[in-house]
Amino acid sequence: MFFDKNFENTKHLLDYSSLRNKTIGNNLSNINTPNYKRKHVEYKDFEKTLEKELKITNEKHINSINNSENFQILEDMSRGRNDNNNVNLDTEMMDLAKNSLLFKAYTENLTSQFNILDEVISGNAR
């Protein structure tokens, strides 16, 4: 069903954004911890997964391209400051702002999907 895949995809995007937010928060809370290495979230093999999932064999197919098992937290091993901490406040705040905007877009998408479903169930669909 169309809605099932959209809900599933949006859920995975929200999971990804939530994990990014937690990771950025950890980086910010450790900004003055000696030897702390900045961490970031990546989607493992994103391009390979995207290429595989976007191969459509039938025009009516809708694929789910996201899987939370593909998220990984990586440590940035660059040297950084004299205390070997490589967290940069400006970078983290920029990432946090970007992630907040993406999270808002994902939640608006989910709200839109629920509104459509509500209209269909109540019989008010146009």
C-alpha positions as CSV (number, residue, x, y, z in Angstrom):
1,M,0.0,0.0,0.0
2,F,1.2,3.5,-0.9
3,F,0.7,4.9,2.6
4,D,2.6,2.0,4.3
5,K,5.8,2.8,2.3
6,N,5.5,6.5,2.9
7,F,4.9,6.1,6.6
8,E,7.9,3.7,6.8
9,N,10.2,6.0,4.8
10,T,9.2,9.0,6.9
11,K,9.7,7.0,10.1
12,H,13.2,6.1,9.1
13,L,14.0,9.7,8.2
14,L,12.7,10.8,11.6
15,D,14.9,8.1,13.2
16,Y,17.9,9.3,11.3
17,S,17.2,12.9,12.2
18,S,16.7,12.0,15.9
19,L,20.0,10.0,16.0
20,R,21.8,13.0,14.4
21,N,20.3,15.3,17.0
22,K,21.5,13.1,19.8
23,T,25.0,12.8,18.3
24,I,25.3,16.6,17.8
25,G,24.1,17.1,21.4
26,N,26.8,14.7,22.6
27,N,29.4,16.6,20.6
28,L,28.3,19.9,22.1
29,S,28.3,18.5,25.7
30,N,31.8,17.3,25.2
31,I,33.2,20.4,23.6
32,N,35.7,20.9,26.5
33,T,36.5,17.2,27.1
34,P,40.2,16.5,26.4
35,N,40.8,13.8,23.7
36,Y,37.1,13.7,22.8
37,K,36.6,13.1,19.1
38,R,33.6,14.5,17.2
39,K,31.1,12.0,16.0
40,H,28.7,12.2,13.1
41,V,25.9,9.9,11.7
42,E,26.2,8.5,8.2
43,Y,24.0,6.3,6.1
44,K,26.1,3.1,5.3
45,D,26.3,2.4,1.6
46,F,23.7,5.0,0.8
47,E,24.5,5.3,-2.9
48,K,24.5,1.5,-3.3
49,T,21.2,1.2,-1.5
50,L,19.6,4.1,-3.4
51,E,20.7,2.6,-6.7
52,K,19.3,-0.8,-5.9
53,E,16.0,0.4,-4.5
54,L,15.4,2.9,-7.3
55,K,15.5,0.2,-9.9
56,I,11.8,0.0,-10.7
57,T,10.6,-3.1,-12.6
58,N,7.0,-1.9,-12.7
59,E,5.8,1.6,-12.8
60,K,3.4,0.9,-9.9
61,H,6.1,-0.2,-7.5
62,I,7.0,2.0,-4.5
63,N,10.1,1.0,-2.7
64,S,11.3,1.7,0.8
65,I,14.8,3.1,0.6
66,N,15.5,3.7,4.2
67,N,16.5,1.2,6.9
68,S,17.6,2.3,10.3
69,E,20.1,-0.6,10.4
70,N,22.1,1.4,7.8
71,F,22.8,4.3,10.1
72,Q,26.2,4.4,11.7
73,I,27.9,6.8,14.1
74,L,31.5,7.5,13.0
75,E,34.2,9.2,14.9
76,D,36.1,12.1,13.3
77,M,39.8,11.3,13.8
78,S,41.2,14.7,12.8
79,R,43.6,16.2,15.4
80,G,41.7,19.4,16.4
81,R,42.9,21.6,19.2
82,N,45.9,21.2,21.5
83,D,43.9,19.0,23.9
84,N,43.1,16.7,20.9
85,N,39.4,17.6,21.1
86,N,38.1,18.3,17.5
87,V,34.6,19.6,18.3
88,N,33.9,23.0,16.6
89,L,31.0,25.0,18.1
90,D,30.2,26.7,14.8
91,T,30.1,23.4,12.9
92,E,27.9,21.7,15.5
93,M,25.5,24.6,15.6
94,M,25.2,24.7,11.8
95,D,24.6,21.0,11.8
96,L,22.0,21.3,14.5
97,A,20.1,24.1,12.6
98,K,20.2,22.0,9.4
99,N,19.0,18.9,11.2
100,S,16.2,20.9,12.9
101,L,14.9,22.1,9.5
102,L,15.0,18.6,8.1
103,F,13.2,17.2,11.2
104,K,10.5,19.8,10.8
105,A,10.1,18.9,7.1
106,Y,9.8,15.2,7.9
107,T,7.2,15.9,10.6
108,E,5.2,18.1,8.2
109,N,5.3,15.3,5.6
110,L,4.0,12.9,8.2
111,T,1.3,15.3,9.3
112,S,0.2,15.7,5.7
113,Q,0.0,11.9,5.2
114,F,-2.1,11.6,8.3
115,N,-4.4,14.4,7.1
116,I,-4.9,12.6,3.8
117,L,-5.6,9.3,5.6
118,D,-8.1,11.1,7.9
119,E,-9.9,12.6,4.9
120,V,-10.1,9.2,3.2
121,I,-11.5,7.5,6.3
122,S,-14.0,10.3,7.1
123,G,-15.2,10.4,3.4
124,N,-14.1,14.0,2.9
125,A,-11.5,13.2,0.3
126,R,-11.6,15.5,-2.7
